[in-house]
């Protein structure tokens, strides 16, 4: 689908903003935050630097909008994936949804997984994982309650699952094999076997 243009043949403000975000995502993924300049983004978009500033005010503002957009993409995917199904299916769907994002949006994943600037420390991967884990915890909570477990412990398992999938996703970006469906099946099997045989009151094993 081609960008929308005004009657004069120029991109509309909305289309220009979208174009700049796509280009910025590529540049930030390639260079990282510190090494990226507004000049390079403007040059790749074939516009003057003031136009970029007009839309985002500065590099930090542009980066913040980009991170928020990518986070929304991931959260939406996973929320839809865990909306229905058996408990095991939801675990499998959650793993596959996140890994699909890693495969389909490698630049976006790089932007999220790299260290955010200090001023944006609340954003990026840390904020994303907390948001996703909270949504997974809500699903786990009701399942735990129905099975007779303490639902207050659901966030522990939700964060453990999300963290595991994230680190495997980072590893997969380097290897690109096996297929994400295979990777997701192994993650889900590991998580499900642990959840399936979860004691109601787990305790640390005594030292021998």
C-alpha positions as CSV (number, residue, x, y, z in Angstrom):
1,X,0.0,0.0,0.0
2,X,1.6,3.3,-1.1
3,X,1.8,6.2,1.3
4,X,-1.1,8.7,1.2
5,X,-0.4,11.9,-0.6
6,X,-2.0,15.3,-0.7
7,X,-3.5,16.7,-3.9
8,X,-0.2,18.5,-4.5
9,X,1.6,15.1,-4.6
10,X,3.3,15.5,-1.2
11,X,2.9,13.0,1.7
12,X,0.2,13.9,4.2
13,X,1.3,14.7,7.7
14,X,0.2,11.3,8.9
15,X,1.9,9.4,6.1
16,X,5.1,11.4,6.6
17,X,5.1,10.6,10.3
18,X,4.7,6.9,9.5
19,X,7.5,7.1,7.0
20,X,9.8,8.7,9.4
21,X,9.1,6.1,12.1
22,X,9.8,3.3,9.7
23,X,13.1,4.8,8.7
24,X,14.0,5.7,12.2
25,X,13.4,2.1,13.3
26,X,15.8,0.9,10.7
27,X,18.5,3.4,11.7
28,X,18.2,2.9,15.4
29,X,18.3,-0.9,14.9
30,X,21.5,-0.6,12.8
31,X,23.3,2.0,14.9
32,X,21.9,2.0,18.4
33,X,20.5,5.1,20.1
34,X,23.7,7.0,20.7
35,X,25.2,6.6,17.2
36,X,21.9,7.6,15.5
37,X,21.5,11.2,14.3
38,X,18.6,13.1,13.2
39,X,20.6,14.1,10.2
40,X,20.9,10.5,9.0
41,X,17.2,9.9,9.5
42,X,16.3,13.0,7.5
43,X,18.8,12.1,4.8
44,X,17.3,8.6,4.4
45,X,13.8,10.1,4.3
46,X,15.0,12.7,1.8
47,X,13.6,15.5,3.8
48,X,15.2,18.4,5.7
49,X,16.1,18.0,9.3
50,X,13.5,20.6,10.5
51,X,10.7,18.4,9.1
52,X,11.8,15.6,11.4
53,X,12.0,18.0,14.3
54,X,8.5,19.3,13.4
55,X,7.1,15.8,13.9
56,X,9.1,14.6,16.9
57,X,10.9,17.7,18.4
58,X,14.1,15.7,18.8
59,X,15.8,12.4,18.8
60,X,14.6,11.5,22.3
61,X,11.0,12.2,21.4
62,X,11.3,10.2,18.2
63,X,12.8,7.3,20.0
64,X,10.1,7.4,22.7
65,X,7.3,7.3,20.1
66,X,9.0,4.4,18.3
67,X,9.4,2.3,21.5
68,X,5.8,2.9,22.5
69,X,4.7,1.8,19.0
70,X,6.8,-1.4,19.1
71,X,5.6,-2.2,22.6
72,X,2.0,-1.9,21.5
73,X,2.6,-4.3,18.6
74,X,4.0,-7.0,20.9
75,X,1.5,-6.6,23.7
76,X,-1.4,-6.7,21.2
77,X,0.0,-9.9,19.6
78,X,0.4,-11.7,22.9
79,X,-2.9,-10.5,24.3
80,X,-4.7,-11.9,21.3
81,X,-2.8,-15.1,21.6
82,X,-3.7,-15.8,25.2
83,X,-7.3,-14.7,24.9
84,X,-8.7,-18.2,24.5
85,X,-7.8,-21.8,24.6
86,X,-6.8,-24.4,27.2
87,X,-4.1,-23.5,29.7
88,X,-1.5,-25.4,27.7
89,X,-2.6,-23.8,24.4
90,X,-2.3,-20.4,25.9
91,X,1.3,-21.1,27.0
92,X,2.1,-22.3,23.5
93,X,0.4,-19.4,21.8
94,X,2.1,-16.8,24.0
95,X,5.6,-18.3,23.2
96,X,4.8,-18.5,19.5
97,X,3.3,-14.9,19.4
98,X,6.4,-13.4,20.9
99,X,8.8,-15.4,18.7
100,X,6.8,-14.5,15.6
101,X,7.3,-10.9,16.4
102,X,11.1,-11.5,16.8
103,X,11.1,-13.1,13.4
104,X,8.8,-10.7,11.6
105,X,10.0,-7.4,13.1
106,X,13.7,-7.9,13.7
107,X,14.4,-4.1,13.6
108,X,11.6,-3.5,16.2
109,X,12.9,-6.2,18.4
110,X,16.5,-4.8,18.3
111,X,15.1,-1.3,19.2
112,X,13.3,-2.8,22.2
113,X,16.1,-5.2,23.4
114,X,18.9,-2.6,23.3
115,X,19.5,-0.4,26.3
116,X,17.3,2.7,26.3
117,X,18.8,6.1,27.1
118,X,18.8,7.1,30.8
119,X,15.9,9.6,30.2
120,X,13.8,6.7,28.8
121,X,14.8,4.1,31.3
122,X,11.1,3.4,32.0
123,X,10.6,2.3,28.4
124,X,12.1,-0.4,26.2
125,X,12.3,-4.0,27.0
126,X,12.0,-3.7,30.8
127,X,8.6,-1.9,30.5
128,X,7.5,-4.2,27.8
129,X,8.2,-7.4,29.8
130,X,6.4,-6.0,32.8
131,X,3.3,-5.1,30.7
132,X,3.2,-8.5,29.0
133,X,3.9,-10.4,32.2
134,X,1.0,-8.6,33.9
135,X,-1.4,-9.7,31.2
136,X,-0.1,-13.3,31.3
137,X,-0.4,-13.2,35.1
138,X,-4.1,-12.3,34.8
139,X,-4.7,-15.4,32.7
140,X,-2.6,-17.5,35.1
141,X,-4.4,-16.2,38.1
142,X,-7.8,-17.4,37.1
143,X,-6.3,-20.8,36.1
144,X,-4.5,-21.1,39.4
145,X,-7.6,-20.3,41.3
146,X,-9.7,-22.9,39.5
147,X,-7.0,-25.6,40.1
148,X,-6.9,-24.8,43.9
149,X,-3.5,-22.9,43.9
150,X,-2.7,-19.6,45.4
151,X,-3.5,-17.1,42.7
152,X,-1.3,-14.5,44.3
153,X,1.7,-16.5,43.0
154,X,0.6,-16.2,39.4
155,X,2.9,-13.2,38.7
156,X,6.0,-15.3,39.6
157,X,5.3,-17.8,36.9
158,X,4.1,-15.2,34.4
159,X,7.4,-13.3,34.7
160,X,9.4,-16.5,34.6
161,X,7.7,-17.5,31.3
162,X,8.0,-14.1,29.7
163,X,11.6,-13.8,30.7
164,X,12.5,-17.3,29.4
165,X,10.8,-16.6,26.0
166,X,12.6,-13.2,25.7
167,X,16.1,-14.6,26.3
168,X,15.4,-17.5,23.9
169,X,14.2,-14.9,21.3
170,X,17.5,-12.9,21.7
171,X,19.4,-16.1,21.2
172,X,17.3,-17.0,18.1
173,X,18.1,-13.7,16.4
174,X,21.7,-14.8,16.3
175,X,21.2,-18.3,15.0
176,X,17.9,-18.1,13.0
177,X,17.3,-21.8,13.5
178,X,15.4,-24.0,14.1
179,X,12.1,-22.6,13.0
180,X,10.3,-20.5,15.6
181,X,7.4,-23.1,15.7
182,X,10.0,-25.7,16.8
183,X,11.5,-23.3,19.3
184,X,8.1,-22.3,20.7
185,X,7.1,-26.0,21.1
186,X,10.2,-26.7,23.2
187,X,9.7,-23.6,25.4
188,X,6.0,-24.5,25.9
189,X,6.8,-28.1,26.7
190,X,9.3,-27.0,29.4
191,X,7.0,-24.5,30.9
192,X,4.0,-26.7,30.8
193,X,5.6,-29.8,32.4
194,X,6.6,-27.5,35.2
195,X,3.2,-26.0,35.6
196,X,1.4,-29.3,35.2
197,X,3.3,-30.9,38.1
198,X,3.5,-27.7,40.2
199,X,3.1,-28.5,43.9
200,X,0.5,-26.3,45.7
201,X,3.1,-25.3,48.3
202,X,6.6,-25.6,46.8
203,X,9.6,-25.5,49.1
204,X,13.4,-25.4,48.6
205,X,15.0,-28.8,48.9
206,X,17.1,-29.2,52.0
207,X,20.8,-29.2,51.6
208,X,22.4,-32.7,51.6
